[in-house]
Amino acid sequence: MDDQNRQIADRLKGLRDALELTAEEVAKDCDLSVEEYRTMEAGECDMSISVLQRIAHRYGITTEELMFGAEAKMNAYFLTRKGAGVSVERIKAYKYELLASGFKGRIADPFIVTIEPKPEGTPLYFNSHDGQEFQMVIEGRLLVNIDGKELTLEPGDSLYFDSSIPHGLKALDGKHVKFLTLVIQ
């Protein structure tokens, strides 16, 4: 188990203990199976950003408190210099750089996401979560599948969609893709 998963797992268990909840209660509250939640709390799986957001929002903490153990501090503005966002790799081949980690009370999570190419024929990982999402490609080409509809985005192209609809992403042309995403819940 990697160190990031272990730290998040420890924070999940700490949150559950502090709220005096059972694993079954957290799983039910956050629309997860008990096995899925227990695997997360044990640090034995990759945890998607959307699931961590769902848990954080359900229990009134920020996503970065759960992911990084850091509480947001600024409420007027927060500046993130190029390449200085808080980085985390949540799902293999997906790297997230959180661009507003220090802004208190934000209503959206802006990320620079880098996706590495996968071997041809690898199935897409589909995700869905409450809210809306905006994506704008910075470099490379991105395939976005929204409930079966495939869209190809090139540098400068953007997409805004209902993120409760199952969606999957793929880097095209055997090269990584980098894009800005804004997840609004």
Secondary structure, 3 states (H helix, E strand, C coil): CCHHHHHHHHHHHHHHHHCCCCHHHHHHHCCCCHHHHHHHHCCCCCCCHHHHHHHHHHCCCCHHHHHHCCCCCECCCCCCCCCCCEEEEEECCEEEEECCCCECCCCEEEEEEEECCCCCCCCCCEECCCCEEEEEEEECCEEEEECCEEEEECCCCEEEEECCCCEEEEECCCCCEEEEEEEEC
